[in-house]
Amino acid sequence: MLLTESAAHPAVAELARSAYDQLTAGDSVDYRLLNDLIGEASGKGVLRAIGRKYSPAAFEAIIMPVLQEIGRQAPIRSRGYPRVSQDDPLTAPTWPPG
């Protein structure tokens, strides 16, 4: 559906075609390609146009599998915890610090 609806936007259509070709070949589509596809489709107004053209349920049925696949494949980035400086008087092992 994204391929059909993106015909007027070559950058989106190219990404959609690439994803479609990979799927029809029986291959999985990398999340980065899907992420780029959603980003371009959003930036070019394709997602907005699909939302206006179809019902909310149909829009969700079109977009959600792509978003779920991105969420399934994309690595989880840990924010980690900040390192505690030994120069901080509130966290220093001895008082006075130093």
C-alpha positions as CSV (number, residue, x, y, z in Angstrom):
1,M,0.0,0.0,0.0
2,L,2.9,2.4,0.8
3,L,4.3,1.6,-2.7
4,T,1.0,2.5,-4.4
5,E,0.4,5.6,-2.4
6,S,3.9,6.9,-2.8
7,A,3.9,7.0,-6.6
8,A,4.0,10.8,-6.7
9,H,7.1,10.9,-4.4
10,P,10.1,9.2,-6.1
11,A,12.2,9.0,-2.9
12,V,9.4,7.3,-1.0
13,A,8.5,5.1,-3.9
14,E,12.1,3.9,-4.3
15,L,12.3,2.9,-0.6
16,A,8.9,1.2,-0.8
17,R,9.9,-0.6,-4.0
18,S,13.1,-1.9,-2.3
19,A,11.2,-3.2,0.7
20,Y,8.5,-4.8,-1.5
21,D,11.2,-6.5,-3.7
22,Q,12.9,-7.9,-0.7
23,L,9.6,-9.2,0.7
24,T,8.6,-10.8,-2.6
25,A,12.0,-12.5,-2.8
26,G,11.3,-14.1,0.6
27,D,13.9,-12.0,2.4
28,S,13.4,-10.0,5.6
29,V,13.5,-6.2,5.3
30,D,16.1,-4.5,7.6
31,Y,14.6,-2.1,10.1
32,R,16.8,0.7,8.8
33,L,15.1,0.6,5.4
34,L,11.7,0.5,7.0
35,N,12.6,3.4,9.3
36,D,13.8,5.4,6.3
37,L,10.6,4.5,4.5
38,I,8.4,5.7,7.3
39,G,10.5,8.8,7.8
40,E,10.4,9.8,4.1
41,A,6.7,8.9,3.8
42,S,6.0,11.1,6.8
43,G,8.2,14.0,5.6
44,K,6.6,13.9,2.1
45,G,3.0,13.8,3.5
46,V,2.3,10.3,2.3
47,L,1.3,9.1,5.7
48,R,-1.0,12.1,6.1
49,A,-2.6,11.4,2.7
50,I,-3.1,7.7,3.6
51,G,-4.7,8.8,6.9
52,R,-7.2,11.0,5.0
53,K,-7.9,8.5,2.3
54,Y,-8.6,5.5,4.5
55,S,-10.4,4.8,7.8
56,P,-8.4,4.9,11.0
57,A,-8.6,1.1,11.2
58,A,-7.3,0.7,7.6
59,F,-4.5,3.3,8.3
60,E,-3.4,1.4,11.4
61,A,-3.5,-1.9,9.4
62,I,-1.2,-0.4,6.8
63,I,1.3,1.3,9.1
64,M,1.4,-0.7,12.3
65,P,3.0,-3.9,10.9
66,V,5.9,-1.7,9.5
67,L,6.3,0.1,12.9
68,Q,6.1,-3.2,14.8
69,E,8.8,-4.7,12.6
70,I,11.0,-1.7,13.2
71,G,10.4,-2.1,16.9
72,R,11.2,-5.8,16.8
73,Q,14.5,-5.4,15.0
74,A,15.9,-2.1,16.2
75,P,18.6,-2.4,18.9
76,I,17.7,-1.0,22.2
77,R,20.0,1.8,23.1
78,S,20.9,2.0,26.8
79,R,21.1,5.5,28.2
80,G,23.3,4.1,30.9
81,Y,24.0,5.7,34.2
82,P,26.2,8.8,34.6
83,R,29.5,8.1,36.1
84,V,29.9,9.5,39.7
85,S,32.8,11.8,40.1
86,Q,34.9,11.3,43.1
87,D,35.3,15.1,43.3
88,D,31.6,15.5,44.2
89,P,31.5,16.1,48.0
90,L,28.0,14.5,48.2
91,T,29.3,11.2,46.8
92,A,32.9,11.2,48.0
93,P,33.9,8.1,50.1
94,T,35.5,10.3,52.7
95,W,34.9,13.8,54.1
96,P,36.3,16.2,53.3
97,P,36.9,15.0,49.7
98,G,40.4,14.8,48.4
